[in-house]
Protein backbone atom coordinates (compact mmCIF):
# COMPACT_ATOMS: atom_id res chain seq x y z
CA UNK A 1 0.00 0.00 0.00
CA UNK A 2 2.88 2.38 0.77
CA UNK A 3 4.39 1.96 -2.69
CA UNK A 4 1.00 2.19 -4.42
CA UNK A 5 0.21 5.37 -2.53
CA UNK A 6 3.65 6.79 -3.40
CA UNK A 7 3.06 6.15 -7.11
CA UNK A 8 -0.43 7.71 -7.02
CA UNK A 9 0.89 10.64 -5.01
CA UNK A 10 3.58 11.06 -7.67
CA UNK A 11 0.94 11.09 -10.43
CA UNK A 12 -0.94 13.85 -8.62
CA UNK A 13 2.28 15.79 -8.02
CA UNK A 14 3.15 15.30 -11.69
CA UNK A 15 -0.20 16.77 -12.71
CA UNK A 16 0.58 19.86 -10.65
CA UNK A 17 4.13 20.02 -12.04
CA UNK A 18 2.79 19.91 -15.61
CA UNK A 19 0.53 22.91 -15.00
CA UNK A 20 3.01 24.73 -12.76
CA UNK A 21 5.96 24.43 -15.17
CA UNK A 22 3.78 25.54 -18.10
CA UNK A 23 2.49 28.60 -16.25
CA UNK A 24 5.93 29.40 -14.88
CA UNK A 25 7.45 29.69 -18.34
CA UNK A 26 4.46 31.70 -19.62
CA UNK A 27 4.43 34.10 -16.69
CA UNK A 28 1.00 32.92 -15.52
CA UNK A 29 0.41 32.75 -11.78
CA UNK A 30 -0.44 29.34 -10.35
CA UNK A 31 -3.10 31.17 -8.33
CA UNK A 32 -5.14 31.79 -11.48
CA UNK A 33 -7.35 28.79 -10.75
CA UNK A 34 -7.92 25.39 -12.32
CA UNK A 35 -6.12 24.08 -15.35
CA UNK A 36 -7.43 25.20 -18.73
CA UNK A 37 -7.20 24.03 -22.31
CA UNK A 38 -4.41 26.04 -24.03
CA UNK A 39 -6.47 26.11 -27.26
CA UNK A 40 -10.05 27.00 -26.27
CA UNK A 41 -9.06 28.44 -22.85
CA UNK A 42 -11.97 26.63 -21.15
CA UNK A 43 -11.37 25.42 -17.62
CA UNK A 44 -10.92 21.67 -17.28
CA UNK A 45 -13.46 20.03 -14.96
CA UNK A 46 -12.13 17.79 -12.21
CA UNK A 47 -13.15 14.49 -13.83
CA UNK A 48 -11.20 15.45 -16.96
CA UNK A 49 -8.14 16.26 -14.87
CA UNK A 50 -7.45 12.88 -13.25
CA UNK A 51 -3.72 12.24 -13.74
CA UNK A 52 -2.95 9.90 -16.64
CA UNK A 53 -6.46 8.35 -16.58
CA UNK A 54 -8.27 11.34 -18.10
CA UNK A 55 -5.75 11.63 -20.93
CA UNK A 56 -6.32 8.00 -21.87
CA UNK A 57 -10.12 8.18 -21.59
CA UNK A 58 -10.26 11.38 -23.67
CA UNK A 59 -7.83 9.97 -26.26
CA UNK A 60 -5.56 12.94 -25.69
CA UNK A 61 -8.18 15.52 -26.74
CA UNK A 62 -10.04 18.35 -25.02
CA UNK A 63 -13.64 17.36 -24.31
CA UNK A 64 -14.98 20.73 -25.48
CA UNK A 65 -12.92 21.83 -28.49
CA UNK A 66 -11.46 18.41 -29.42
CA UNK A 67 -8.03 20.04 -29.67
CA UNK A 68 -5.07 17.77 -29.00
CA UNK A 69 -3.64 17.81 -25.49
CA UNK A 70 0.14 17.84 -25.45
CA UNK A 71 1.71 14.51 -24.59
CA UNK A 72 4.00 16.38 -22.17
CA UNK A 73 1.32 16.23 -19.48
CA UNK A 74 0.88 12.44 -19.24
CA UNK A 75 4.65 12.01 -19.66
CA UNK A 76 5.34 14.37 -16.75
CA UNK A 77 2.66 12.67 -14.63
CA UNK A 78 3.96 9.16 -15.34
CA UNK A 79 7.60 10.19 -14.89
CA UNK A 80 6.88 11.89 -11.56
CA UNK A 81 4.90 8.87 -10.40
CA UNK A 82 7.85 6.61 -11.20
CA UNK A 83 10.33 8.98 -9.52
CA UNK A 84 8.23 9.10 -6.35
CA UNK A 85 7.92 5.31 -6.43
CA UNK A 86 11.71 5.11 -6.84
CA UNK A 87 12.18 7.36 -3.80
CA UNK A 88 9.75 5.20 -1.80
CA UNK A 89 11.60 2.01 -2.76
CA UNK A 90 14.93 3.52 -1.78
CA UNK A 91 13.49 4.83 1.48
CA UNK A 92 11.56 1.69 2.39
CA UNK A 93 13.82 -1.10 1.16
CA UNK A 94 17.14 0.61 0.61
CA UNK A 95 17.32 -0.72 -2.96
CA UNK A 96 20.33 0.55 -4.93
CA UNK A 97 21.38 2.81 -2.04
CA UNK A 98 25.00 2.40 -1.06
CA UNK A 99 26.13 2.97 2.55
CA UNK A 100 27.91 6.30 2.76
CA UNK A 101 25.50 8.08 0.39
CA UNK A 102 23.66 11.19 1.50
CA UNK A 103 20.32 9.42 0.98
CA UNK A 104 20.89 6.96 3.81
CA UNK A 105 22.41 9.63 6.04
CA UNK A 106 19.29 11.76 5.65
CA UNK A 107 16.99 8.81 6.34
CA UNK A 108 18.97 7.81 9.42
CA UNK A 109 19.23 11.28 10.94
CA UNK A 110 15.88 12.77 9.96
CA UNK A 111 13.71 9.70 10.50
CA UNK A 112 10.12 10.04 9.27
CA UNK A 113 10.74 13.67 8.32
CA UNK A 114 13.16 12.48 5.67
CA UNK A 115 10.40 11.20 3.37
CA UNK A 116 8.52 14.51 2.87
CA UNK A 117 11.90 16.25 2.64
CA UNK A 118 12.97 13.90 -0.15
CA UNK A 119 9.64 14.26 -1.97
CA UNK A 120 9.91 18.06 -1.93
CA UNK A 121 13.53 17.87 -3.09
CA UNK A 122 12.72 15.62 -6.05
CA UNK A 123 9.61 17.65 -6.86
CA UNK A 124 11.74 20.77 -7.27
CA UNK A 125 14.41 18.91 -9.24
CA UNK A 126 11.76 17.67 -11.69
CA UNK A 127 10.39 21.20 -12.16
CA UNK A 128 13.88 22.57 -12.84
CA UNK A 129 14.65 19.69 -15.20
CA UNK A 130 11.50 20.41 -17.25
CA UNK A 131 11.87 24.19 -17.48
CA UNK A 132 15.52 23.90 -18.49
CA UNK A 133 14.75 21.31 -21.16
CA UNK A 134 11.81 23.24 -22.57
CA UNK A 135 12.85 26.88 -22.14
CA UNK A 136 16.53 26.74 -21.16
CA UNK A 137 15.84 28.45 -17.84
CA UNK A 138 15.98 27.46 -14.16
CA UNK A 139 13.87 29.82 -12.10
CA UNK A 140 15.34 31.45 -9.01
CA UNK A 141 12.28 30.71 -6.84
CA UNK A 142 12.72 26.95 -7.19
CA UNK A 143 16.46 27.14 -6.49
CA UNK A 144 15.91 29.36 -3.45
CA UNK A 145 13.26 27.03 -2.01
CA UNK A 146 15.52 24.00 -2.49
CA UNK A 147 18.39 25.88 -0.84
CA UNK A 148 16.14 26.90 2.06
CA UNK A 149 14.95 23.38 2.91
CA UNK A 150 18.48 22.00 2.44
CA UNK A 151 19.91 24.69 4.73
CA UNK A 152 17.32 23.96 7.44
CA UNK A 153 17.94 20.21 7.16
CA UNK A 154 21.72 20.62 7.50
CA UNK A 155 21.37 23.15 10.31
CA UNK A 156 18.97 21.02 12.37
CA UNK A 157 20.18 17.48 11.65
CA UNK A 158 23.79 17.78 10.40
CA UNK A 159 25.21 20.81 12.27
CA UNK A 160 28.74 19.35 12.40
CA UNK A 161 28.92 19.37 8.60
CA UNK A 162 27.48 22.87 8.16
CA UNK A 163 30.77 24.67 7.44
CA UNK A 164 32.10 22.01 5.09
CA UNK A 165 28.82 21.82 3.22
CA UNK A 166 28.56 25.60 2.92
CA UNK A 167 32.12 25.80 1.58
CA UNK A 168 31.30 22.99 -0.88
CA UNK A 169 28.27 24.94 -2.09
CA UNK A 170 30.28 28.15 -2.53
CA UNK A 171 33.17 26.32 -4.18
CA UNK A 172 30.95 24.48 -6.67
CA UNK A 173 29.01 27.62 -7.51
CA UNK A 174 32.19 29.68 -7.89
CA UNK A 175 33.67 27.12 -10.27
CA UNK A 176 30.59 27.21 -12.50
CA UNK A 177 30.52 31.01 -12.30
CA UNK A 178 34.09 31.13 -13.64
CA UNK A 179 33.01 29.01 -16.60
CA UNK A 180 30.01 31.29 -17.13
CA UNK A 181 32.23 34.39 -17.15
CA UNK A 182 34.95 32.80 -19.29
CA UNK A 183 32.44 31.76 -21.96
CA UNK A 184 30.26 34.91 -21.71
CA UNK A 185 27.32 32.75 -20.68
CA UNK A 186 27.51 30.42 -23.69
CA UNK A 187 29.00 27.48 -21.81
CA UNK A 188 27.14 27.84 -18.52
CA UNK A 189 23.96 29.67 -17.56
CA UNK A 190 23.50 31.56 -14.31
CA UNK A 191 20.73 29.13 -13.36
CA UNK A 192 23.31 26.34 -13.34
CA UNK A 193 25.61 28.48 -11.20
CA UNK A 194 22.84 29.07 -8.66
CA UNK A 195 21.78 25.41 -8.68
CA UNK A 196 25.23 24.50 -7.35
CA UNK A 197 24.43 26.25 -4.07
CA UNK A 198 21.69 23.85 -2.84
CA UNK A 199 23.33 20.87 -4.56
CA UNK A 200 26.70 21.53 -2.88
CA UNK A 201 25.00 22.14 0.44
CA UNK A 202 23.29 18.73 0.24
CA UNK A 203 26.23 16.72 -1.10
CA UNK A 204 29.05 18.28 0.91
CA UNK A 205 32.63 17.21 0.24
CA UNK A 206 33.82 15.28 -1.76
CA UNK A 207 30.28 14.73 -3.05
CA UNK A 208 30.23 18.13 -4.77
CA UNK A 209 33.45 17.33 -6.64
CA UNK A 210 32.05 13.96 -7.73
CA UNK A 211 28.83 15.63 -8.84
CA UNK A 212 30.58 18.26 -10.99
CA UNK A 213 32.92 15.71 -12.51
CA UNK A 214 30.11 13.33 -13.40
CA UNK A 215 27.99 16.19 -14.80
CA UNK A 216 30.68 17.23 -17.26
CA UNK A 217 31.38 13.64 -18.31
CA UNK A 218 27.68 12.97 -18.83
CA UNK A 219 27.20 16.27 -20.65
CA UNK A 220 30.10 15.53 -22.99
CA UNK A 221 28.85 12.02 -23.81
CA UNK A 222 25.25 13.07 -24.42
CA UNK A 223 26.40 16.10 -26.40
CA UNK A 224 28.50 13.91 -28.69
CA UNK A 225 25.59 11.53 -29.20
CA UNK A 226 23.26 14.40 -30.09
CA UNK A 227 25.78 15.71 -32.61
CA UNK A 228 26.33 12.21 -33.99
CA UNK A 229 22.59 11.76 -34.58
CA UNK A 230 22.31 15.33 -35.91
CA UNK A 231 20.10 16.52 -33.06
CA UNK A 232 22.55 19.28 -32.18
CA UNK A 233 25.48 21.15 -33.70
CA UNK A 234 28.88 22.26 -32.43
CA UNK A 235 28.55 25.68 -30.84
CA UNK A 236 24.80 25.30 -30.28
CA UNK A 237 23.74 25.79 -26.67
CA UNK A 238 22.55 22.62 -24.91
CA UNK A 239 20.91 23.03 -21.48
CA UNK A 240 23.36 21.86 -18.82
CA UNK A 241 20.84 21.78 -15.97
CA UNK A 242 19.49 18.30 -16.80
CA UNK A 243 23.02 16.84 -16.63
CA UNK A 244 23.56 18.53 -13.27
CA UNK A 245 20.28 17.13 -11.95
CA UNK A 246 20.79 13.57 -13.23
CA UNK A 247 24.35 13.50 -11.88
CA UNK A 248 23.15 14.89 -8.56
CA UNK A 249 20.72 11.97 -8.17
CA UNK A 250 23.45 9.43 -8.95
CA UNK A 251 25.86 10.91 -6.40
CA UNK A 252 23.11 11.49 -3.82
CA UNK A 253 22.07 7.83 -3.94
CA UNK A 254 25.38 6.05 -4.55
CA UNK A 255 27.77 7.94 -2.33
CA UNK A 256 31.19 6.45 -1.68
CA UNK A 257 30.75 3.51 -4.07
CA UNK A 258 30.41 5.92 -6.99
CA UNK A 259 33.41 7.90 -5.74
CA UNK A 260 35.58 4.80 -5.94
CA UNK A 261 34.59 4.41 -9.60
CA UNK A 262 34.54 7.91 -11.05
CA UNK A 263 37.28 9.55 -9.00
CA UNK A 264 40.02 7.15 -10.10
CA UNK A 265 40.63 8.96 -13.43
CA UNK A 266 41.30 12.17 -11.51
CA UNK A 267 44.43 10.79 -9.83
C-alpha positions in Angstrom: 0.0 0.0 0.0 2.9 2.4 0.8 4.4 2.0 -2.7 1.0 2.2 -4.4 0.2 5.4 -2.5 3.6 6.8 -3.4 3.1 6.2 -7.1 -0.4 7.7 -7.0 0.9 10.6 -5.0 3.6 11.1 -7.7 0.9 11.1 -10.4 -0.9 13.9 -8.6 2.3 15.8 -8.0 3.1 15.3 -11.7 -0.2 16.8 -12.7 0.6 19.9 -10.6 4.1 20.0 -12.0 2.8 19.9 -15.6 0.5 22.9 -15.0 3.0 24.7 -12.8 6.0 24.4 -15.2 3.8 25.5 -18.1 2.5 28.6 -16.2 5.9 29.4 -14.9 7.5 29.7 -18.3 4.5 31.7 -19.6 4.4 34.1 -16.7 1.0 32.9 -15.5 0.4 32.8 -11.8 -0.4 29.3 -10.4 -3.1 31.2 -8.3 -5.1 31.8 -11.5 -7.4 28.8 -10.7 -7.9 25.4 -12.3 -6.1 24.1 -15.4 -7.4 25.2 -18.7 -7.2 24.0 -22.3 -4.4 26.0 -24.0 -6.5 26.1 -27.3 -10.0 27.0 -26.3 -9.1 28.4 -22.9 -12.0 26.6 -21.2 -11.4 25.4 -17.6 -10.9 21.7 -17.3 -13.5 20.0 -15.0 -12.1 17.8 -12.2 -13.2 14.5 -13.8 -11.2 15.4 -17.0 -8.1 16.3 -14.9 -7.5 12.9 -13.3 -3.7 12.2 -13.7 -3.0 9.9 -16.6 -6.5 8.3 -16.6 -8.3 11.3 -18.1 -5.7 11.6 -20.9 -6.3 8.0 -21.9 -10.1 8.2 -21.6 -10.3 11.4 -23.7 -7.8 10.0 -26.3 -5.6 12.9 -25.7 -8.2 15.5 -26.7 -10.0 18.4 -25.0 -13.6 17.4 -24.3 -15.0 20.7 -25.5 -12.9 21.8 -28.5 -11.5 18.4 -29.4 -8.0 20.0 -29.7 -5.1 17.8 -29.0 -3.6 17.8 -25.5 0.1 17.8 -25.4 1.7 14.5 -24.6 4.0 16.4 -22.2 1.3 16.2 -19.5 0.9 12.4 -19.2 4.7 12.0 -19.7 5.3 14.4 -16.8 2.7 12.7 -14.6 4.0 9.2 -15.3 7.6 10.2 -14.9 6.9 11.9 -11.6 4.9 8.9 -10.4 7.8 6.6 -11.2 10.3 9.0 -9.5 8.2 9.1 -6.3 7.9 5.3 -6.4 11.7 5.1 -6.8 12.2 7.4 -3.8 9.8 5.2 -1.8 11.6 2.0 -2.8 14.9 3.5 -1.8 13.5 4.8 1.5 11.6 1.7 2.4 13.8 -1.1 1.2 17.1 0.6 0.6 17.3 -0.7 -3.0 20.3 0.5 -4.9 21.4 2.8 -2.0 25.0 2.4 -1.1 26.1 3.0 2.6 27.9 6.3 2.8 25.5 8.1 0.4 23.7 11.2 1.5 20.3 9.4 1.0 20.9 7.0 3.8 22.4 9.6 6.0 19.3 11.8 5.6 17.0 8.8 6.3 19.0 7.8 9.4 19.2 11.3 10.9 15.9 12.8 10.0 13.7 9.7 10.5 10.1 10.0 9.3 10.7 13.7 8.3 13.2 12.5 5.7 10.4 11.2 3.4 8.5 14.5 2.9 11.9 16.3 2.6 13.0 13.9 -0.2 9.6 14.3 -2.0 9.9 18.1 -1.9 13.5 17.9 -3.1 12.7 15.6 -6.0 9.6 17.7 -6.9 11.7 20.8 -7.3 14.4 18.9 -9.2 11.8 17.7 -11.7 10.4 21.2 -12.2 13.9 22.6 -12.8 14.6 19.7 -15.2 11.5 20.4 -17.2 11.9 24.2 -17.5 15.5 23.9 -18.5 14.8 21.3 -21.2 11.8 23.2 -22.6 12.8 26.9 -22.1 16.5 26.7 -21.2 15.8 28.5 -17.8 16.0 27.5 -14.2 13.9 29.8 -12.1 15.3 31.4 -9.0 12.3 30.7 -6.8 12.7 26.9 -7.2 16.5 27.1 -6.5 15.9 29.4 -3.5 13.3 27.0 -2.0 15.5 24.0 -2.5 18.4 25.9 -0.8 16.1 26.9 2.1 15.0 23.4 2.9 18.5 22.0 2.4 19.9 24.7 4.7 17.3 24.0 7.4 17.9 20.2 7.2 21.7 20.6 7.5 21.4 23.2 10.3 19.0 21.0 12.4 20.2 17.5 11.6 23.8 17.8 10.4 25.2 20.8 12.3 28.7 19.4 12.4 28.9 19.4 8.6 27.5 22.9 8.2 30.8 24.7 7.4 32.1 22.0 5.1 28.8 21.8 3.2 28.6 25.6 2.9 32.1 25.8 1.6 31.3 23.0 -0.9 28.3 24.9 -2.1 30.3 28.2 -2.5 33.2 26.3 -4.2 31.0 24.5 -6.7 29.0 27.6 -7.5 32.2 29.7 -7.9 33.7 27.1 -10.3 30.6 27.2 -12.5 30.5 31.0 -12.3 34.1 31.1 -13.6 33.0 29.0 -16.6 30.0 31.3 -17.1 32.2 34.4 -17.2 35.0 32.8 -19.3 32.4 31.8 -22.0 30.3 34.9 -21.7 27.3 32.8 -20.7 27.5 30.4 -23.7 29.0 27.5 -21.8 27.1 27.8 -18.5 24.0 29.7 -17.6 23.5 31.6 -14.3 20.7 29.1 -13.4 23.3 26.3 -13.3 25.6 28.5 -11.2 22.8 29.1 -8.7 21.8 25.4 -8.7 25.2 24.5 -7.4 24.4 26.2 -4.1 21.7 23.8 -2.8 23.3 20.9 -4.6 26.7 21.5 -2.9 25.0 22.1 0.4 23.3 18.7 0.2 26.2 16.7 -1.1 29.1 18.3 0.9 32.6 17.2 0.2 33.8 15.3 -1.8 30.3 14.7 -3.0 30.2 18.1 -4.8 33.4 17.3 -6.6 32.1 14.0 -7.7 28.8 15.6 -8.8 30.6 18.3 -11.0 32.9 15.7 -12.5 30.1 13.3 -13.4 28.0 16.2 -14.8 30.7 17.2 -17.3 31.4 13.6 -18.3 27.7 13.0 -18.8 27.2 16.3 -20.7 30.1 15.5 -23.0 28.9 12.0 -23.8 25.2 13.1 -24.4 26.4 16.1 -26.4 28.5 13.9 -28.7 25.6 11.5 -29.2 23.3 14.4 -30.1 25.8 15.7 -32.6 26.3 12.2 -34.0 22.6 11.8 -34.6 22.3 15.3 -35.9 20.1 16.5 -33.1 22.6 19.3 -32.2 25.5 21.1 -33.7 28.9 22.3 -32.4 28.5 25.7 -30.8 24.8 25.3 -30.3 23.7 25.8 -26.7 22.6 22.6 -24.9 20.9 23.0 -21.5 23.4 21.9 -18.8 20.8 21.8 -16.0 19.5 18.3 -16.8 23.0 16.8 -16.6 23.6 18.5 -13.3 20.3 17.1 -11.9 20.8 13.6 -13.2 24.4 13.5 -11.9 23.1 14.9 -8.6 20.7 12.0 -8.2 23.5 9.4 -8.9 25.9 10.9 -6.4 23.1 11.5 -3.8 22.1 7.8 -3.9 25.4 6.1 -4.6 27.8 7.9 -2.3 31.2 6.4 -1.7 30.7 3.5 -4.1 30.4 5.9 -7.0 33.4 7.9 -5.7 35.6 4.8 -5.9 34.6 4.4 -9.6 34.5 7.9 -11.1 37.3 9.6 -9.0 40.0 7.1 -10.1 40.6 9.0 -13.4 41.3 12.2 -11.5 44.4 10.8 -9.8 
